[in-house]
């Protein structure tokens, strides 16, 4: 956790993930469908 960020990789394909979302710790990280929720990243 050197950069104080968290990344969610999503939209998988046979060649890897097509998309990613990165936010700073403390901001909510949106987890896309089928889960569809905001992950609280505050410590």
N, CA, C and O atoms as a Tripos MOL2 file, in Angstrom:
@<TRIPOS>MOLECULE
protein
  172   171    43     0     0
PROTEIN
NO_CHARGES

@<TRIPOS>ATOM
      1 N           0.8280   -1.1780    0.0000 N.3       1 UNK1
      2 CA          0.0000    0.0000    0.0000 C.3       1 UNK1
      3 C           0.8760    1.2470    0.0000 C.2       1 UNK1
      4 O           0.7330    2.1180    0.8580 O.2       1 UNK1
      5 N           1.7590    1.3210   -0.9450 N.am      2 UNK2
      6 CA          2.6760    2.4470   -1.0150 C.3       2 UNK2
      7 C           2.0480    3.6850   -1.6410 C.2       2 UNK2
      8 O           2.4410    4.8050   -1.3140 O.2       2 UNK2
      9 N           1.0820    3.5040   -2.5350 N.am      3 UNK3
     10 CA          0.5250    4.6400   -3.2650 C.3       3 UNK3
     11 C          -0.7670    5.1780   -2.6800 C.2       3 UNK3
     12 O          -1.2840    6.1800   -3.1730 O.2       3 UNK3
     13 N          -1.3070    4.5470   -1.6440 N.am      4 UNK4
     14 CA         -2.5610    4.9710   -1.0120 C.3       4 UNK4
     15 C          -3.7310    4.9380   -1.9730 C.2       4 UNK4
     16 O          -4.6340    5.7700   -1.8900 O.2       4 UNK4
     17 N          -3.7190    3.9730   -2.8880 N.am      5 UNK5
     18 CA         -4.8050    3.8010   -3.8410 C.3       5 UNK5
     19 C          -5.2460    2.3410   -3.8470 C.2       5 UNK5
     20 O          -4.5050    1.4460   -3.4400 O.2       5 UNK5
     21 N          -6.4700    2.1280   -4.3190 N.am      6 UNK6
     22 CA         -6.9970    0.7820   -4.4840 C.3       6 UNK6
     23 C          -7.5810    0.6860   -5.8860 C.2       6 UNK6
     24 O          -8.1950    1.6330   -6.3780 O.2       6 UNK6
     25 N          -7.3830   -0.4740   -6.5330 N.am      7 UNK7
     26 CA         -7.8410   -0.6770   -7.9000 C.3       7 UNK7
     27 C          -8.7260   -1.9020   -7.9880 C.2       7 UNK7
     28 O          -8.4140   -2.9520   -7.4260 O.2       7 UNK7
     29 N          -9.8310   -1.7580   -8.6970 N.am      8 UNK8
     30 CA        -10.7290   -2.8640   -9.0030 C.3       8 UNK8
     31 C         -10.6280   -3.1290  -10.5030 C.2       8 UNK8
     32 O         -10.9710   -2.2670  -11.3120 O.2       8 UNK8
     33 N         -10.1630   -4.3120  -10.8730 N.am      9 UNK9
     34 CA        -10.1250   -4.7170  -12.2740 C.3       9 UNK9
     35 C         -11.4430   -5.4100  -12.5870 C.2       9 UNK9
     36 O         -11.8980   -6.2450  -11.8060 O.2       9 UNK9
     37 N         -12.0720   -5.0750  -13.7290 N.am     10 UNK10
     38 CA        -13.3610   -5.6540  -14.0740 C.3      10 UNK10
     39 C         -13.4940   -5.7900  -15.5760 C.2      10 UNK10
     40 O         -12.6070   -5.3820  -16.3260 O.2      10 UNK10
     41 N         -14.6000   -6.3620  -16.0130 N.am     11 UNK11
     42 CA        -14.8910   -6.6690  -17.4110 C.3      11 UNK11
     43 C         -13.8540   -7.6520  -17.9640 C.2      11 UNK11
     44 O         -13.0950   -7.3150  -18.8730 O.2      11 UNK11
     45 N         -13.8280   -8.8770  -17.4080 N.am     12 UNK12
     46 CA        -12.8340   -9.8610  -17.8390 C.3      12 UNK12
     47 C         -13.0510  -10.3220  -19.2840 C.2      12 UNK12
     48 O         -14.1730  -10.3460  -19.7890 O.2      12 UNK12
     49 N         -11.9560  -10.6800  -19.9190 N.am     13 UNK13
     50 CA        -11.9810  -11.2440  -21.2660 C.3      13 UNK13
     51 C         -10.9590  -12.3840  -21.2990 C.2      13 UNK13
     52 O         -10.2190  -12.5630  -20.3320 O.2      13 UNK13
     53 N         -10.9010  -13.1380  -22.3610 N.am     14 UNK14
     54 CA         -9.9040  -14.2160  -22.4450 C.3      14 UNK14
     55 C          -8.4550  -13.7080  -22.3900 C.2      14 UNK14
     56 O          -7.5350  -14.4760  -22.1060 O.2      14 UNK14
     57 N          -8.2600  -12.4190  -22.6600 N.am     15 UNK15
     58 CA         -6.9130  -11.8480  -22.6930 C.3      15 UNK15
     59 C          -6.5950  -10.9620  -21.5000 C.2      15 UNK15
     60 O          -5.5680  -10.2840  -21.4950 O.2      15 UNK15
     61 N          -7.4500  -10.9530  -20.4950 N.am     16 UNK16
     62 CA         -7.2510  -10.1180  -19.3100 C.3      16 UNK16
     63 C          -8.4530   -9.2230  -19.0830 C.2      16 UNK16
     64 O          -9.4980   -9.3880  -19.7120 O.2      16 UNK16
     65 N          -8.2940   -8.2880  -18.1910 N.am     17 UNK17
     66 CA         -9.3950   -7.3740  -17.8650 C.3      17 UNK17
     67 C          -9.4120   -6.1990  -18.8370 C.2      17 UNK17
     68 O          -8.3610   -5.6940  -19.2310 O.2      17 UNK17
     69 N         -10.6100   -5.7700  -19.2170 N.am     18 UNK18
     70 CA        -10.7620   -4.6590  -20.1590 C.3      18 UNK18
     71 C         -10.8740   -3.3090  -19.4690 C.2      18 UNK18
     72 O         -10.6970   -2.2730  -20.1100 O.2      18 UNK18
     73 N         -11.1650   -3.3050  -18.1670 N.am     19 UNK19
     74 CA        -11.3920   -2.0370  -17.4730 C.3      19 UNK19
     75 C         -10.8700   -2.1100  -16.0500 C.2      19 UNK19
     76 O         -10.7110   -3.1870  -15.4750 O.2      19 UNK19
     77 N         -10.6110   -0.9430  -15.5040 N.am     20 UNK20
     78 CA        -10.2190   -0.8560  -14.0950 C.3      20 UNK20
     79 C         -10.6650    0.4860  -13.5560 C.2      20 UNK20
     80 O         -10.7880    1.4680  -14.2880 O.2      20 UNK20
     81 N         -10.9050    0.5000  -12.2440 N.am     21 UNK21
     82 CA        -11.2780    1.7170  -11.5420 C.3      21 UNK21
     83 C         -10.3230    1.8750  -10.3700 C.2      21 UNK21
     84 O         -10.1420    0.9420   -9.5880 O.2      21 UNK21
     85 N          -9.7150    3.0330  -10.2410 N.am     22 UNK22
     86 CA         -8.7780    3.3080   -9.1610 C.3      22 UNK22
     87 C          -9.2410    4.5350   -8.4040 C.2      22 UNK22
     88 O          -9.5920    5.5530   -9.0010 O.2      22 UNK22
     89 N          -9.2390    4.4290   -7.0720 N.am     23 UNK23
     90 CA         -9.5620    5.5730   -6.2170 C.3      23 UNK23
     91 C          -8.5410    5.6490   -5.0960 C.2      23 UNK23
     92 O          -7.8530    4.6700   -4.8090 O.2      23 UNK23
     93 N          -8.4420    6.7910   -4.4720 N.am     24 UNK24
     94 CA         -7.6010    6.9590   -3.2880 C.3      24 UNK24
     95 C          -8.2880    6.3260   -2.0940 C.2      24 UNK24
     96 O          -9.5160    6.3320   -2.0050 O.2      24 UNK24
     97 N          -7.4930    5.7710   -1.1610 N.am     25 UNK25
     98 CA         -8.0840    5.2490    0.0600 C.3      25 UNK25
     99 C          -8.8690    6.3580    0.7420 C.2      25 UNK25
    100 O          -8.4270    7.5060    0.7900 O.2      25 UNK25
    101 N         -10.0320    6.0070    1.2660 N.am     26 UNK26
    102 CA        -10.9290    6.9670    1.8830 C.3      26 UNK26
    103 C         -12.1110    7.3050    0.9960 C.2      26 UNK26
    104 O         -13.1480    7.7490    1.4880 O.2      26 UNK26
    105 N         -11.9640    7.0970   -0.3260 N.am     27 UNK27
    106 CA        -13.0690    7.3070   -1.2640 C.3      27 UNK27
    107 C         -13.7540    5.9630   -1.5000 C.2      27 UNK27
    108 O         -13.0970    4.9250   -1.4330 O.2      27 UNK27
    109 N         -15.0540    5.9600   -1.7730 N.am     28 UNK28
    110 CA        -15.7220    4.6930   -2.0780 C.3      28 UNK28
    111 C         -15.2750    4.1600   -3.4380 C.2      28 UNK28
    112 O         -15.1180    4.9210   -4.3930 O.2      28 UNK28
    113 N         -15.0750    2.8590   -3.5130 N.am     29 UNK29
    114 CA        -14.7060    2.1940   -4.7640 C.3      29 UNK29
    115 C         -15.9290    1.4590   -5.2870 C.2      29 UNK29
    116 O         -16.4260    0.5350   -4.6430 O.2      29 UNK29
    117 N         -16.4090    1.8600   -6.4390 N.am     30 UNK30
    118 CA        -17.6010    1.2410   -7.0260 C.3      30 UNK30
    119 C         -17.2280   -0.1260   -7.5990 C.2      30 UNK30
    120 O         -16.3490   -0.2270   -8.4550 O.2      30 UNK30
    121 N         -17.9000   -1.1740   -7.1220 N.am     31 UNK31
    122 CA        -17.7230   -2.5250   -7.6280 C.3      31 UNK31
    123 C         -18.8900   -2.7740   -8.5910 C.2      31 UNK31
    124 O         -20.0500   -2.7260   -8.1810 O.2      31 UNK31
    125 N         -18.5880   -3.0380   -9.8670 N.am     32 UNK32
    126 CA        -19.6640   -3.1590  -10.8500 C.3      32 UNK32
    127 C         -20.4620   -4.4660  -10.7280 C.2      32 UNK32
    128 O         -20.1270   -5.3480   -9.9370 O.2      32 UNK32
    129 N         -21.5260   -4.5610  -11.5360 N.am     33 UNK33
    130 CA        -22.3590   -5.7690  -11.5950 C.3      33 UNK33
    131 C         -21.4670   -6.9730  -11.9100 C.2      33 UNK33
    132 O         -20.4960   -6.8330  -12.6530 O.2      33 UNK33
    133 N         -21.7650   -8.1060  -11.3800 N.am     34 UNK34
    134 CA        -23.0080   -8.5220  -10.7520 C.3      34 UNK34
    135 C         -23.0880   -8.1740   -9.2620 C.2      34 UNK34
    136 O         -24.1180   -8.4180   -8.6340 O.2      34 UNK34
    137 N         -22.0260   -7.6120   -8.6890 N.am     35 UNK35
    138 CA        -22.0390   -7.2740   -7.2590 C.3      35 UNK35
    139 C         -22.7190   -5.9370   -7.0120 C.2      35 UNK35
    140 O         -23.5820   -5.8320   -6.1410 O.2      35 UNK35
    141 N         -22.3350   -4.9100   -7.7750 N.am     36 UNK36
    142 CA        -22.9810   -3.6010   -7.7900 C.3      36 UNK36
    143 C         -23.1250   -2.9750   -6.4020 C.2      36 UNK36
    144 O         -24.2260   -2.8560   -5.8650 O.2      36 UNK36
    145 N         -21.9840   -2.5800   -5.8410 N.am     37 UNK37
    146 CA        -22.0040   -1.8720   -4.5620 C.3      37 UNK37
    147 C         -20.7730   -0.9740   -4.4610 C.2      37 UNK37
    148 O         -19.8430   -1.0970   -5.2580 O.2      37 UNK37
    149 N         -20.7700   -0.0890   -3.5000 N.am     38 UNK38
    150 CA        -19.6380    0.7950   -3.2410 C.3      38 UNK38
    151 C         -18.8740    0.2500   -2.0320 C.2      38 UNK38
    152 O         -19.4450    0.0950   -0.9530 O.2      38 UNK38
    153 N         -17.6140   -0.0340   -2.2100 N.am     39 UNK39
    154 CA        -16.7520   -0.5400   -1.1520 C.3      39 UNK39
    155 C         -16.1910    0.6380   -0.3590 C.2      39 UNK39
    156 O         -15.5680    1.5320   -0.9330 O.2      39 UNK39
    157 N         -16.4040    0.6440    0.9300 N.am     40 UNK40
    158 CA        -15.8820    1.6920    1.8110 C.3      40 UNK40
    159 C         -14.3890    1.4360    2.0060 C.2      40 UNK40
    160 O         -14.0080    0.3880    2.5290 O.2      40 UNK40
    161 N         -13.5410    2.3730    1.5930 N.am     41 UNK41
    162 CA        -12.0950    2.1920    1.6970 C.3      41 UNK41
    163 C         -11.4660    3.0160    2.8140 C.2      41 UNK41
    164 O         -10.2420    3.1070    2.9150 O.2      41 UNK41
    165 N         -12.3050    3.6120    3.6450 N.am     42 UNK42
    166 CA        -11.7740    4.3820    4.7810 C.3      42 UNK42
    167 C         -11.1810    3.4250    5.8100 C.2      42 UNK42
    168 O         -11.7120    2.3360    6.0250 O.2      42 UNK42
    169 N         -10.1040    3.8210    6.4320 N.am     43 UNK43
    170 CA         -9.5310    2.9340    7.4300 C.3      43 UNK43
    171 C         -10.0680    3.2970    8.7710 C.2      43 UNK43
    172 O          -9.7130    2.6690    9.7690 O.2      43 UNK43
@<TRIPOS>BOND
     1     1     2 1
     2     2     3 1
     3     3     4 2
     4     3     5 am
     5     5     6 1
     6     6     7 1
     7     7     8 2
     8     7     9 am
     9     9    10 1
    10    10    11 1
    11    11    12 2
    12    11    13 am
    13    13    14 1
    14    14    15 1
    15    15    16 2
    16    15    17 am
    17    17    18 1
    18    18    19 1
    19    19    20 2
    20    19    21 am
    21    21    22 1
    22    22    23 1
    23    23    24 2
    24    23    25 am
    25    25    26 1
    26    26    27 1
    27    27    28 2
    28    27    29 am
    29    29    30 1
    30    30    31 1
    31    31    32 2
    32    31    33 am
    33    33    34 1
    34    34    35 1
    35    35    36 2
    36    35    37 am
    37    37    38 1
    38    38    39 1
    39    39    40 2
    40    39    41 am
    41    41    42 1
    42    42    43 1
    43    43    44 2
    44    43    45 am
    45    45    46 1
    46    46    47 1
    47    47    48 2
    48    47    49 am
    49    49    50 1
    50    50    51 1
    51    51    52 2
    52    51    53 am
    53    53    54 1
    54    54    55 1
    55    55    56 2
    56    55    57 am
    57    57    58 1
    58    58    59 1
    59    59    60 2
    60    59    61 am
    61    61    62 1
    62    62    63 1
    63    63    64 2
    64    63    65 am
    65    65    66 1
    66    66    67 1
    67    67    68 2
    68    67    69 am
    69    69    70 1
    70    70    71 1
    71    71    72 2
    72    71    73 am
    73    73    74 1
    74    74    75 1
    75    75    76 2
    76    75    77 am
    77    77    78 1
    78    78    79 1
    79    79    80 2
    80    79    81 am
    81    81    82 1
    82    82    83 1
    83    83    84 2
    84    83    85 am
    85    85    86 1
    86    86    87 1
    87    87    88 2
    88    87    89 am
    89    89    90 1
    90    90    91 1
    91    91    92 2
    92    91    93 am
    93    93    94 1
    94    94    95 1
    95    95    96 2
    96    95    97 am
    97    97    98 1
    98    98    99 1
    99    99   100 2
   100    99   101 am
   101   101   102 1
   102   102   103 1
   103   103   104 2
   104   103   105 am
   105   105   106 1
   106   106   107 1
   107   107   108 2
   108   107   109 am
   109   109   110 1
   110   110   111 1
   111   111   112 2
   112   111   113 am
   113   113   114 1
   114   114   115 1
   115   115   116 2
   116   115   117 am
   117   117   118 1
   118   118   119 1
   119   119   120 2
   120   119   121 am
   121   121   122 1
   122   122   123 1
   123   123   124 2
   124   123   125 am
   125   125   126 1
   126   126   127 1
   127   127   128 2
   128   127   129 am
   129   129   130 1
   130   130   131 1
   131   131   132 2
   132   131   133 am
   133   133   134 1
   134   134   135 1
   135   135   136 2
   136   135   137 am
   137   137   138 1
   138   138   139 1
   139   139   140 2
   140   139   141 am
   141   141   142 1
   142   142   143 1
   143   143   144 2
   144   143   145 am
   145   145   146 1
   146   146   147 1
   147   147   148 2
   148   147   149 am
   149   149   150 1
   150   150   151 1
   151   151   152 2
   152   151   153 am
   153   153   154 1
   154   154   155 1
   155   155   156 2
   156   155   157 am
   157   157   158 1
   158   158   159 1
   159   159   160 2
   160   159   161 am
   161   161   162 1
   162   162   163 1
   163   163   164 2
   164   163   165 am
   165   165   166 1
   166   166   167 1
   167   167   168 2
   168   167   169 am
   169   169   170 1
   170   170   171 1
   171   171   172 2
@<TRIPOS>SUBSTRUCTURE
     1 UNK1         2 RESIDUE 1 A UNK
     2 UNK2         6 RESIDUE 1 A UNK
     3 UNK3        10 RESIDUE 1 A UNK
     4 UNK4        14 RESIDUE 1 A UNK
     5 UNK5        18 RESIDUE 1 A UNK
     6 UNK6        22 RESIDUE 1 A UNK
     7 UNK7        26 RESIDUE 1 A UNK
     8 UNK8        30 RESIDUE 1 A UNK
     9 UNK9        34 RESIDUE 1 A UNK
    10 UNK10       38 RESIDUE 1 A UNK
    11 UNK11       42 RESIDUE 1 A UNK
    12 UNK12       46 RESIDUE 1 A UNK
    13 UNK13       50 RESIDUE 1 A UNK
    14 UNK14       54 RESIDUE 1 A UNK
    15 UNK15       58 RESIDUE 1 A UNK
    16 UNK16       62 RESIDUE 1 A UNK
    17 UNK17       66 RESIDUE 1 A UNK
    18 UNK18       70 RESIDUE 1 A UNK
    19 UNK19       74 RESIDUE 1 A UNK
    20 UNK20       78 RESIDUE 1 A UNK
    21 UNK21       82 RESIDUE 1 A UNK
    22 UNK22       86 RESIDUE 1 A UNK
    23 UNK23       90 RESIDUE 1 A UNK
    24 UNK24       94 RESIDUE 1 A UNK
    25 UNK25       98 RESIDUE 1 A UNK
    26 UNK26      102 RESIDUE 1 A UNK
    27 UNK27      106 RESIDUE 1 A UNK
    28 UNK28      110 RESIDUE 1 A UNK
    29 UNK29      114 RESIDUE 1 A UNK
    30 UNK30      118 RESIDUE 1 A UNK
    31 UNK31      122 RESIDUE 1 A UNK
    32 UNK32      126 RESIDUE 1 A UNK
    33 UNK33      130 RESIDUE 1 A UNK
    34 UNK34      134 RESIDUE 1 A UNK
    35 UNK35      138 RESIDUE 1 A UNK
    36 UNK36      142 RESIDUE 1 A UNK
    37 UNK37      146 RESIDUE 1 A UNK
    38 UNK38      150 RESIDUE 1 A UNK
    39 UNK39      154 RESIDUE 1 A UNK
    40 UNK40      158 RESIDUE 1 A UNK
    41 UNK41      162 RESIDUE 1 A UNK
    42 UNK42      166 RESIDUE 1 A UNK
    43 UNK43      170 RESIDUE 1 A UNK
